[in-house]
Amino acid sequence: MKAILVDEQSPDRTLRWAEAPDPVAGPGEVLVEVCATALNRADLLQRAGNYPPPPGAPPYLGLEMAGVVAGLGEGVKDWQVGERVCALLAGGGYAEKVAVPAPLLVRLPVGWDFVKAAAFPEVFYTAFVNLFMEAQLQPGERVLIHGGASGVGTAAIQMARAEGCQVAATAGTPAKCTRCLELGADLAIDYREGDFAQIVQQRLGGVDVILDISGGAYLERNLKALAPKGRLVLIALLGGPAASIDLGLVLRKRLRIIGSLLRSRSLEEKTQVVEGFAARFWPLMQAGHLAPVVETVLPIQQAAEAHQILAENRNIGKVVLTVRESKT
Ligand SMILES: NC(=O)c1ccc[n+]([C@@H]2O[C@H](COP(=O)([O-])OP(=O)(O)OC[C@H]3O[C@@H](n4cnc5c(N)ncnc54)[C@H](OP(=O)(O)O)[C@@H]3O)[C@@H](O)[C@H]2O)c1
């Protein structure tokens, strides 16, 4: 098969679409011919050498894909060759084939194309696990979603809104703020124009949950923005790993700070995420009330160009790479 390989000797870590060993479906795994994959911010980190795949994961980039079942490993009973599927991956989506643990596969609903399906798993599962499993966001609560126009942010806004929450989002341009409002946010804050903590206190009286991608740079303001018994979930550290904070605020408001990664979770934990999402949100996805936001679709050979879109923060939602045409 072919896969995107990272040239670790070149200064810009050049991406090449080149021959690579075929994966083999082990016991409990399904071999899938990939039709589309999608970018995630983590791909940029992995390419730079700063986010190695967890043990046992394919070495190639790519945390999600959609495609067609091409083979079954030992003991797999519930899947058939030719079925259209998508899945969360620990790696290996930027390739023509990938072996996927069977419990992580999802059948594509009628009418879904591979581009839409490839854009769904990572961001919807991330938003789900962090808002609803980690932070226990409840209907009617107020939530602040940083990076509201990111892939994760666009999923999180829709899901929180669908659960009847009051949703505030931050983003870095007026166009991104407008898109956050169109997706269901009640309040969109251009963080370059004002202090988000002051604005959410004035407009909402604080928030119960914050989904944060900044870390150090936002920590103090996040603690100010939280209401008593608020929960802060850190899913990335784009604003740096270090901060000095007033722990008195954490104590007095009885706050909780939660760190969370999806990729390194065990198969058992990921299966709980997939099943929990299916039970609570899959009917809304099938009915079209929730949908991935797709910014751009490019052929996989243009993966480097696609990475540049994320690196320059130009995307609203997902950038998808097409890998092959499917006859099904
Ligand atoms: N913990 C996990 O399991 C997990 C899983 C998935 C994703 N993530 C993380 O969640 C974040 C979103 O992922 P994604 O793939 O959806 O990203 P994405 O589509 O690439 O969007 C990221 C956005 O973050 C904003 N941003 C960039 N630098 C920033 C900074 N220093 N401070 C605040 N905002 C900044 C930019 O939007 P603006 O123009 O609005 O600033 C950018 O477009 C990433 O950092 C990713 O690594 C974590």
PDBQT file of the ligand as one rigid body, heavy atoms in Angstrom, charges set to zero:
ROOT
HETATM    1  N1  LIG A 401      -6.961  15.928  24.507  1.00  0.00    +0.000 N 
HETATM    2  C1  LIG A 401      -7.422  15.303  23.448  1.00  0.00    +0.000 C 
HETATM    3  O1  LIG A 401      -7.719  14.123  23.500  1.00  0.00    +0.000 OA
HETATM    4  C2  LIG A 401      -7.610  16.059  22.161  1.00  0.00    +0.000 A 
HETATM    5  C3  LIG A 401      -8.289  15.466  21.098  1.00  0.00    +0.000 A 
HETATM    6  C4  LIG A 401      -8.477  16.209  19.937  1.00  0.00    +0.000 A 
HETATM    7  C5  LIG A 401      -7.963  17.497  19.845  1.00  0.00    +0.000 A 
HETATM    8  N2  LIG A 401      -7.269  18.022  20.897  1.00  0.00    +0.000 N 
HETATM    9  C6  LIG A 401      -6.705  19.380  20.836  1.00  0.00    +0.000 C 
HETATM   10  O2  LIG A 401      -7.772  20.284  20.721  1.00  0.00    +0.000 OA
HETATM   11  C7  LIG A 401      -7.370  21.409  19.949  1.00  0.00    +0.000 C 
HETATM   12  C8  LIG A 401      -8.323  21.556  18.793  1.00  0.00    +0.000 C 
HETATM   13  O3  LIG A 401      -8.077  20.494  17.887  1.00  0.00    +0.000 OA
HETATM   14  P1  LIG A 401      -8.514  20.597  16.378  1.00  0.00    +0.000 P 
HETATM   15  O4  LIG A 401      -7.881  19.477  15.645  1.00  0.00    +0.000 OA
HETATM   16  O5  LIG A 401      -9.971  20.763  16.345  1.00  0.00    +0.000 OA
HETATM   17  O6  LIG A 401      -7.757  21.959  15.995  1.00  0.00    +0.000 OA
HETATM   18  P2  LIG A 401      -7.851  22.935  14.757  1.00  0.00    +0.000 P 
HETATM   19  O7  LIG A 401      -9.041  22.643  13.922  1.00  0.00    +0.000 OA
HETATM   20  O8  LIG A 401      -6.508  22.937  14.144  1.00  0.00    +0.000 OA
HETATM   21  O9  LIG A 401      -8.107  24.360  15.442  1.00  0.00    +0.000 OA
HETATM   22  C9  LIG A 401      -7.266  24.868  16.392  1.00  0.00    +0.000 C 
HETATM   23  C10 LIG A 401      -7.626  26.352  16.600  1.00  0.00    +0.000 C 
HETATM   24  O10 LIG A 401      -7.092  26.752  17.847  1.00  0.00    +0.000 OA
HETATM   25  C11 LIG A 401      -6.908  28.160  17.835  1.00  0.00    +0.000 C 
HETATM   26  N3  LIG A 401      -5.593  28.447  18.388  1.00  0.00    +0.000 N 
HETATM   27  C12 LIG A 401      -4.383  28.273  17.810  1.00  0.00    +0.000 A 
HETATM   28  N4  LIG A 401      -3.415  28.635  18.648  1.00  0.00    +0.000 NA
HETATM   29  C13 LIG A 401      -4.017  29.067  19.784  1.00  0.00    +0.000 A 
HETATM   30  C14 LIG A 401      -3.560  29.565  21.024  1.00  0.00    +0.000 A 
HETATM   31  N5  LIG A 401      -2.256  29.703  21.270  1.00  0.00    +0.000 N 
HETATM   32  N6  LIG A 401      -4.468  29.902  21.960  1.00  0.00    +0.000 NA
HETATM   33  C15 LIG A 401      -5.786  29.753  21.738  1.00  0.00    +0.000 A 
HETATM   34  N7  LIG A 401      -6.296  29.282  20.576  1.00  0.00    +0.000 NA
HETATM   35  C16 LIG A 401      -5.423  28.933  19.617  1.00  0.00    +0.000 A 
HETATM   36  C17 LIG A 401      -7.011  28.609  16.370  1.00  0.00    +0.000 C 
HETATM   37  O11 LIG A 401      -8.277  29.238  16.210  1.00  0.00    +0.000 OA
HETATM   38  P3  LIG A 401      -8.468  30.823  16.391  1.00  0.00    +0.000 P 
HETATM   39  O12 LIG A 401      -8.134  31.440  15.069  1.00  0.00    +0.000 OA
HETATM   40  O13 LIG A 401      -9.870  30.949  16.787  1.00  0.00    +0.000 OA
HETATM   41  O14 LIG A 401      -7.486  31.229  17.451  1.00  0.00    +0.000 OA
HETATM   42  C18 LIG A 401      -7.000  27.299  15.602  1.00  0.00    +0.000 C 
HETATM   43  O15 LIG A 401      -7.699  27.387  14.384  1.00  0.00    +0.000 OA
HETATM   44  C19 LIG A 401      -5.946  21.122  19.468  1.00  0.00    +0.000 C 
HETATM   45  O16 LIG A 401      -5.036  21.798  20.255  1.00  0.00    +0.000 OA
HETATM   46  C20 LIG A 401      -5.816  19.620  19.628  1.00  0.00    +0.000 C 
HETATM   47  O17 LIG A 401      -4.489  19.217  19.842  1.00  0.00    +0.000 OA
HETATM   48  C21 LIG A 401      -7.081  17.325  22.045  1.00  0.00    +0.000 A 
ENDROOT
TORSDOF 0
